[in-house]
Amino acid sequence: MDCQNRMDKKIDTSAQFIEFYKKKGDYLVSLSENHFKNIEYRKCLELLNQAYSMYMKGNYTELAEKTKQRFMEIKDKYFKKE
């Protein structure tokens, strides 16, 4: 019975998820910069796109916009349409 009562209680983990999304986004941005320095632009864009998603999930819109700008800069410079 005691175990059942513990399972009935809801634990609010939303703050932990928000913190996780920011940390994950920060990590992905850092990793993307490493790929950028190694001239792996496609992988860099993939990672920035994932970072953008993490920031949006965590409601970090300013970081998301900054990441989107970086994505667009790299895309426009290294993947020009002809």
C-alpha positions in Angstrom: 0.0 0.0 0.0 2.8 2.4 0.9 4.3 2.0 -2.6 1.0 2.6 -4.2 0.5 6.0 -2.4 3.9 7.2 -3.5 3.0 6.4 -7.1 -0.2 8.4 -6.9 1.7 11.7 -6.1 2.6 13.8 -9.1 6.0 15.3 -9.2 6.5 18.6 -11.1 9.6 18.1 -13.3 8.9 20.9 -15.7 11.7 23.1 -14.3 14.1 20.3 -14.8 13.0 19.8 -18.4 13.4 23.5 -19.1 16.9 23.4 -17.7 17.6 20.3 -19.7 16.5 21.9 -23.0 18.8 24.9 -22.4 21.8 22.7 -21.5 21.1 20.5 -24.5 20.8 23.5 -26.8 24.0 25.0 -25.5 25.8 21.7 -26.0 24.5 21.4 -29.6 25.6 25.0 -30.4 29.0 24.3 -29.0 29.3 21.1 -31.0 28.1 22.8 -34.1 30.9 25.4 -33.8 33.4 22.5 -33.6 32.0 21.1 -36.9 32.1 24.6 -38.4 35.8 24.9 -37.6 36.4 21.6 -39.3 34.6 22.8 -42.4 31.7 20.3 -41.9 29.0 22.9 -42.7 26.1 20.4 -43.3 26.6 18.8 -39.9 26.9 22.2 -38.3 23.5 23.2 -39.7 21.9 19.9 -38.5 23.2 20.6 -35.0 22.1 24.2 -35.0 18.6 23.1 -36.2 18.5 20.7 -33.2 19.6 23.4 -30.8 16.9 25.7 -32.1 14.3 23.0 -31.4 15.7 22.5 -27.8 15.6 26.2 -27.1 12.0 26.5 -28.4 10.9 23.6 -26.3 12.4 25.3 -23.2 10.9 28.7 -24.3 14.3 30.3 -24.7 13.2 32.4 -27.7 16.1 34.8 -27.6 18.6 32.0 -27.8 16.5 30.3 -30.4 16.5 33.4 -32.6 20.3 33.8 -32.2 20.7 30.2 -33.2 18.4 30.7 -36.2 20.4 33.7 -37.3 23.7 31.7 -37.1 22.0 28.9 -39.1 20.9 31.4 -41.8 24.3 33.0 -42.0 26.1 29.7 -42.6 23.4 28.5 -45.0 23.5 31.7 -47.0 27.3 31.8 -47.1 28.2 28.2 -47.8 25.1 26.8 -49.6 24.2 29.5 -52.1 21.5 28.8 -54.6 22.6 29.2 -58.2 
